[in-house]
Amino acid sequence: MSVETVELDEIQSLMIMTGILRLKENEYFRDGIAEEFQSLYVENAALRAVTSETKLKLFPSFYKLKISNNKLQYLIRLTGVNPLDAQEVSDYVRHLEEQENRVSPEGPQM
């Protein structure tokens, strides 16, 4: 029996990671699957950081975070964040853009 996996892009992974970090604000929060996802996220981010922009464009699915569907469903229930819902992803991206504009309303300074 094969395990069904899901590939999460950078934004979808960040959504789940944000939900986990919110839960970890409680010092008593402990969850093995959340810890495992956090490790996968860090490894994936490190891989992206050392990879050229060209490789990222040529092989986009290689750099997606792969997780079993069962673990993803568990994390969705745990965090209350659904990275598979297009509307929720859109709202999250808009929220990130608003935060970015608040931090740097005039754009990058050189």
C-alpha positions, -999 to 999 in steps of 0.1 A, spaced: 0 0 0 15 33 -11 14 65 10 -3 94 -7 19 125 -6 11 161 -11 36 187 -24 33 221 -8 48 252 -24 66 279 -4 35 298 6 15 267 16 44 255 37 47 289 54 10 289 62 13 256 82 46 268 97 29 300 109 1 280 125 27 257 143 46 287 156 14 302 169 8 270 188 44 269 201 38 302 218 24 280 246 54 266 264 36 234 271 28 226 235 45 194 223 36 175 192 59 151 173 43 156 139 45 194 142 82 191 152 87 168 122 71 193 99 92 221 114 124 201 106 112 194 70 104 231 66 138 242 78 155 217 55 134 228 25 141 265 33 179 258 35 177 240 2 160 269 -15 185 294 0 215 277 -15 199 270 -49 201 294 -78 170 312 -91 174 294 -124 173 259 -108 142 270 -88 125 280 -121 136 249 -140 127 223 -113 99 239 -93 84 206 -80 118 194 -68 118 223 -42 83 217 -30 79 203 5 66 167 3 45 154 32 20 125 35 -16 135 31 -25 120 65 1 142 83 -11 172 63 -47 166 73 -36 162 109 -16 195 108 -46 213 91 -68 202 120 -42 210 146 -34 245 133 -67 255 118 -48 265 86 -57 249 53 -31 255 26 -51 235 1 -80 261 1 -73 286 -27 -93 314 -9 -74 309 23 -40 310 4 -51 342 -13 -61 358 20 -28 347 35 -8 362 6 -28 394 9 -20 395 47 17 390 40 17 418 15 -1 441 40 25 433 67 53 439 42 38 473 32 35 483 69 71 475 76 84 491 44 58 515 29 83 532 7 100 501 -6 137 491 -1 161 518 8 195 518 -8 
